């Protein structure tokens, strides 16, 4: 798989990316159950988190055909620490560990990616969404559940990190390590490439 930095994935794709609708939750939970090994995210749980934060599930579609979705846990500082220390239930995390819609997001956990066909090329638009003001300073975390998921993490610049949480991978936002005079806007845009828990 070709390697490309997550924040530089291309967005010129015909795959549409948008927040999930409540009417799609049953279909998305079924898709996750079929496509992501060991997934423990049920429809009622997805509905609860979508009600708490309408941007925690982004769908992939093409010409109105639903291709899949990516679900996130937007963690506050307590949730970020709990993730590193393995003190969080990743199948049903406490709402108190999540950042509210007006709160700063300390870390982004990629909860699940379930997609068919060309849906995965929508990741560039997902990355663009995660570069908006609410998320721009939060590193991304994931745990691969398949070899394809691990390959995707490697290909997009995630690195396995030491933590109490087993097999935790992090993508560090590039601008956090840039010299002070450089800004995120000068980071070049480049190209593409299942992570989950």
N, C-alpha and C positions, 0 to 999 in steps of 0.2 A: 504494500500500500504506500502511495506517495505521501511524503510528510509535508504538512502545512500547519502553520501556527493557527490555533483556534480563533484568535481575534482577527485574523486576516483571511478567513474563509470567504470565498466570493459570494455575493448576494444576487448575482445575475442569474437567477433560476426561475423557471416557470412554476415551481412549487410555492404555493402560498403558505405563509405562516401567520397565525393569528391566535388570540386567546380562545381556549375551548369554551363551548357552550354547555350549559347544564344538560341539555337534551342529548348531548353526545357522550356523556359519561359512561353509560352502560356499554356502548360499543367500544369505547377506549379501554375500559377495564377488561373486557373480553379479549381485545387485541393484545393487551399487556400479558394476560394470563396465557395466551397461546404462544406469544413470541419471545417472552423474557423468562428464562428458566428460573424457577424458585420465586417468582414474583408473589408478593403478599399484599398487593394493593387492590382492595376491593372497590366496587362502585360507591358504596356509602362513604368510605374513607376519602376517595377522590372528591366526592361532592362536598364533604366537610371542608377540605382544604381549599377547594375552588371558591366556596362561599367566603372563606377567610381572606383569600387573595386571588382575585380573578386573573392574575397573570402567572399563576404557578403551573399551569398546564398550557402549552402552546401546541396547536395542531398543525399537521402537514396535510395539504390537500392540493389537488390539481383538477381544474375544471369541475369544481364542486364535489369531487370524489375524495373522501377521507382516506388518507394514506397512513395515518398514524399520529403520534404525538410524542412530546418530550415533557416530562414532569420534573419540577424543581422543588426543593425545600430552600426557601430564602431564610437563612438563619441569622438571628441577632447575635450579639457577642456571647451570650450564655449558650446559645445553640452551637456556635462555632467551637467553643471550648468543649462542650459535651461531645461533639463529633470527634474531635481529636482524642479525647479521653475515653471513648467508647462508652459514654454515659447517656446515650440517646437511643431510643427505639426507632430504628429506621423504617420499620413496617408501619408504625403509627406514632410518630413523634408528638410530644406535648406541644400544644399551640403556644404555650409560654416561651418556647425556644425559637419561635419563628418571628421574623421581623414583620410588624404591621405595615400597612401600605404607606404610612407616613414615617416609618422608622428607617434608619440606615441599615442596609444589608451588610452584615459582616462577612458572610460566606455563602456561596451558592452550591448546594448539593444537587447533583444530577441524580434524581430519584429513579427515573426510568426513561429509556428510549424504546419505543415500540413502533416500528414502521415497516411498511411493505413497499416494494417497487422502488421508485425514485425518491421516496419521501426523505431519505437521508440527505439528499443534496440541499434540503431546506435548512441544514445546520448553519449555513452562512448567514441566513436571515435571523436565526436564533442568536448567533454570536453578535450580530448588529444590535439586536434587542438588549443583550446583556452589556452593551457599551453605553446605554443611556444612563442618565444621571443617577438613578437610584441604585444601579448595580456596578457602576464602572470601577469602583475601588475594591470590589469583593472578588477574591480568588475563587476558582471553581474546583469542586471536589467530586469524585466519583469512585465507585467500586465496580469493576467489570464482573459480569456474571457469565460471559462467554469468551471464547478466544477471539471472536470478531470484535467484541467490545473492548478487549485489551488492545487489539491492533488499532482500533479507532483512537483510543487514548494516546497510544504511542505516536500515531500519525498526526495528532493535533497538538502535540507539545505538552501533554500531561506527564508528570513524573511520579513514580511511587515514592511515598514519603514515610519516614519513621513515625509511627503513632500507635496508640493503644487500640485503635480501630483497625481490624484486619484488612490488609490489601487496599489501603486508602491511597488514592492518586490525587494529585493537585495540579491545577494549571494556574501558574502565577501570572497575574496581569503584567504584561511587558512594561508598561509605563511606570509601574511601581519600582522598577529597578533602573530606570533611565536617569542620566545625570539631571540635576535640577533645571537646567535651561531647556530641556527637551520636553515636549508635551505630547499627549496621546495622539493629537491630530497629525503628527508627522510620522507616525508608525505606518509603514506602507501596507496597503491592502493586497493580499495574495489569494491563495487557493484552498481547497476542501478535504473531507473524508467522513458500538452500541455500548453504551455504558449504562449502567443502571444499578439500582438496588431495589 
